[in-house]
Amino acid sequence: MKSAPRPRLVVVGNGMAGMRAVEELLQLAPELYDITVFGEEPHGNYNRILLSPLLAGEKSVADIMLNPREWYARNGITLHAGDPVVAIDRARRTVRSQGGSEAGYDRLLIATGSRPFIPPVPGCDLPGVIAFRDIQHVEAMLEAARRHRHAVVIGGGLLGLEAANGLLRQGMEVTVVHLHHSLMERQLDAPASALLQQALESTGLRFVLGAQTAELIGTERVTAVRFKDGATLPADLVVMAAGVRPNIELARAAGLYCERAIVVDDTLQTYDPRIYAVGECVQHRRSTFGLVAPIWDQARVCAAHLAGAGHRRYVQQATATKLKVTGVDLYSAGCIYGGPGTEDIVLRDPRRGVYKRLVLQGERIVGAVLYGDVADGPWYFDLIQRQTPVAAMRQRLLFGRALCEAA
Ligand SMILES: Cc1cc2nc3c(=O)[nH]c(=O)nc-3n(C[C@H](O)[C@H](O)[C@H](O)COP(=O)(O)OP(=O)(O)OC[C@H]3O[C@@H](n4cnc5c(N)ncnc54)[C@H](O)[C@@H]3O)c2cc1C
């Protein structure tokens, strides 16, 4: 006897969020769906976080693969790699790809991530100007590093600093240009940011802070960056690391409700009950996302609902950040700027290059910035997430877990 056809799940986006949701789903209900995945990139699924060590020459493309093509075949998943979806027809419940494939769905999962934001300055489309989001960008940067000398990275956040470090490791002369006066200002306070800048300068990186790019100069290829004040910097490669924007054009064109991103409820369902969305393309209770920890939680909840075991709800948690630059130890978690009703406790040891600041609200830690000695970062993060009362160990808190627990 022929078995009944399985319901069809189509996934748009073969990145970290979409494939994590599929992995979770396969654990819960391996046989439930007939799964088809469309990915714009011509690869299996890889760990985007590790593009930084790939650029720095510390890892190879093979090292960063999470699920090679065989994984899809082994799990009975049809993969259309290098063939983006260009239209969703919600009435007919089908998607259409650029290559002309059409796939019908019973459930659709949108996981299209973000696109790099390229500041629209004159010259931003010149050859030699690239973003830092995928394997192709890294390959273009490595090629530029072999042929050229001067790199300028626009953006002094996590991504920009990791790009700059990678290009420096590839032998380029690198200057980071940042609009703000301190690096990673969203994760670090001014003292930690100053220590970071010193450490990076000692590796050979240069910085131009508080600078606004007015124009990229060049004809055949970029040759220089000009700032608002008229100063210029030579540049044969310009890496734009000035933020990302949720990739929602496809969802919006299909009439799904979007604000800054695709709006989802606590089950990761969009306004169309057949369509779910996860990752950097979603907006949940006014927030959008740029780190993998919350995205793993979303994937788990979404998979449970797709599997029909849907009692879970997605709850936003504090996040923590590290910089993947060898030799630089920093850790930032929670709300580091404090506000009314918060107090800071601070430890500085300039000789050891150590700085620690905890932000307390009443009896609880709400934020932590650590530089130079980050061993206790995950412990502070755990205290933040669990909202553990810390009054009894307040005097010893900055000296770390071992001392607090011994006492
Ligand atoms: C260099 C770098 C370093 C990072 N380091 C860290 C870190 O240290 N810690 C951390 O937590 N996070 C880090 N991140 C962020 C993290 O990688 C992202 O938060 C995560 O990848 C988001 O997952 P996503 O699936 O939403 O998006 P993505 O991983 O970008 O996946 C989206 C996929 O959808 C595809 N797509 C888009 N449109 C279509 C379409 N129409 N049809 C088919 N496919 C489509 C895209 O090509 C892409 O492959 C880093 C990011 C970068 C770029």
The ligand as an SDF file (V2000), in Angstrom:
LIG
                    3D

 53 58  0  0  0  0  0  0  0  0999 V2000
   32.1920   37.8740    9.9020 C   0  0  0  0  0  0  0  0  0  0  0  0
   31.0880   37.6340   10.8930 C   0  0  0  0  0  0  0  0  0  0  0  0
   31.4210   37.2990   12.2050 C   0  0  0  0  0  0  0  0  0  0  0  0
   30.3990   37.0700   13.1400 C   0  0  0  0  0  0  0  0  0  0  0  0
   30.7540   36.7520   14.4180 N   0  0  0  0  0  0  0  0  0  0  0  0
   29.7880   36.4770   15.3140 C   0  0  0  0  0  0  0  0  0  0  0  0
   30.1260   36.0890   16.6530 C   0  0  0  0  0  0  0  0  0  0  0  0
   31.2920   36.0280   17.0280 O   0  0  0  0  0  0  0  0  0  0  0  0
   29.1150   35.7780   17.5080 N   0  0  0  0  0  0  0  0  0  0  0  0
   27.7960   35.8210   17.1090 C   0  0  0  0  0  0  0  0  0  0  0  0
   26.9170   35.4970   17.9160 O   0  0  0  0  0  0  0  0  0  0  0  0
   27.4470   36.2010   15.8550 N   0  0  0  0  0  0  0  0  0  0  0  0
   28.4060   36.5330   14.9560 C   0  0  0  0  0  0  0  0  0  0  0  0
   28.0560   36.9070   13.6850 N   0  0  0  0  0  0  0  0  0  0  0  0
   26.6050   37.0360   13.3480 C   0  0  0  0  0  0  0  0  0  0  0  0
   26.0170   35.6850   12.9410 C   0  0  0  0  0  0  0  0  0  0  0  0
   26.7810   35.0970   11.9370 O   0  0  0  0  0  0  0  0  0  0  0  0
   24.5850   35.9140   12.4520 C   0  0  0  0  0  0  0  0  0  0  0  0
   23.8310   36.4100   13.5400 O   0  0  0  0  0  0  0  0  0  0  0  0
   23.9130   34.6510   11.9220 C   0  0  0  0  0  0  0  0  0  0  0  0
   24.6240   34.1260   10.8320 O   0  0  0  0  0  0  0  0  0  0  0  0
   22.4790   34.9690   11.4640 C   0  0  0  0  0  0  0  0  0  0  0  0
   21.8820   33.8210   10.9400 O   0  0  0  0  0  0  0  0  0  0  0  0
   20.7350   33.9550    9.8110 P   0  0  0  0  0  0  0  0  0  0  0  0
   20.4560   32.5560    9.3750 O   0  0  0  0  0  0  0  0  0  0  0  0
   19.6640   34.8160   10.3010 O   0  0  0  0  0  0  0  0  0  0  0  0
   21.4520   34.7250    8.6170 O   0  0  0  0  0  0  0  0  0  0  0  0
   22.5650   34.1580    7.6430 P   0  0  0  0  0  0  0  0  0  0  0  0
   23.5100   33.2650    8.3690 O   0  0  0  0  0  0  0  0  0  0  0  0
   23.1240   35.3450    6.9400 O   0  0  0  0  0  0  0  0  0  0  0  0
   21.7610   33.2590    6.6070 O   0  0  0  0  0  0  0  0  0  0  0  0
   20.8250   33.7810    5.7020 C   0  0  0  0  0  0  0  0  0  0  0  0
   20.9840   33.0460    4.3920 C   0  0  0  0  0  0  0  0  0  0  0  0
   19.8530   33.2850    3.5830 O   0  0  0  0  0  0  0  0  0  0  0  0
   20.2920   33.4800    2.2460 C   0  0  0  0  0  0  0  0  0  0  0  0
   19.2470   34.1670    1.4940 N   0  0  0  0  0  0  0  0  0  0  0  0
   18.8940   35.4660    1.5510 C   0  0  0  0  0  0  0  0  0  0  0  0
   17.8690   35.7190    0.7060 N   0  0  0  0  0  0  0  0  0  0  0  0
   17.5530   34.5510    0.1150 C   0  0  0  0  0  0  0  0  0  0  0  0
   16.5660   34.1560   -0.8510 C   0  0  0  0  0  0  0  0  0  0  0  0
   15.7080   35.0250   -1.3690 N   0  0  0  0  0  0  0  0  0  0  0  0
   16.5330   32.8570   -1.2510 N   0  0  0  0  0  0  0  0  0  0  0  0
   17.4150   31.9530   -0.7210 C   0  0  0  0  0  0  0  0  0  0  0  0
   18.3630   32.2790    0.1850 N   0  0  0  0  0  0  0  0  0  0  0  0
   18.4190   33.5610    0.6130 C   0  0  0  0  0  0  0  0  0  0  0  0
   21.5870   34.2390    2.4080 C   0  0  0  0  0  0  0  0  0  0  0  0
   22.3900   34.1560    1.2370 O   0  0  0  0  0  0  0  0  0  0  0  0
   22.2020   33.5020    3.6080 C   0  0  0  0  0  0  0  0  0  0  0  0
   22.9590   32.3850    3.1790 O   0  0  0  0  0  0  0  0  0  0  0  0
   29.0360   37.1610   12.7320 C   0  0  0  0  0  0  0  0  0  0  0  0
   28.7140   37.5100   11.4180 C   0  0  0  0  0  0  0  0  0  0  0  0
   29.7210   37.7400   10.4960 C   0  0  0  0  0  0  0  0  0  0  0  0
   29.3500   38.1190    9.0830 C   0  0  0  0  0  0  0  0  0  0  0  0
  1  2  1  0
  2  3  1  0
  2 52  2  0
  3  4  2  0
  4  5  1  0
  4 50  1  0
  5  6  2  0
  6  7  1  0
  6 13  1  0
  7  8  2  0
  7  9  1  0
  9 10  1  0
 10 11  2  0
 10 12  1  0
 12 13  2  0
 13 14  1  0
 14 15  1  0
 14 50  1  0
 15 16  1  0
 16 17  1  0
 16 18  1  0
 18 19  1  0
 18 20  1  0
 20 21  1  0
 20 22  1  0
 22 23  1  0
 23 24  1  0
 24 25  2  0
 24 26  1  0
 24 27  1  0
 27 28  1  0
 28 29  2  0
 28 30  1  0
 28 31  1  0
 31 32  1  0
 32 33  1  0
 33 34  1  0
 33 48  1  0
 34 35  1  0
 35 36  1  0
 35 46  1  0
 36 37  1  0
 36 45  1  0
 37 38  2  0
 38 39  1  0
 39 40  1  0
 39 45  2  0
 40 41  1  0
 40 42  2  0
 42 43  1  0
 43 44  2  0
 44 45  1  0
 46 47  1  0
 46 48  1  0
 48 49  1  0
 50 51  2  0
 51 52  1  0
 52 53  1  0
M  END
$$$$
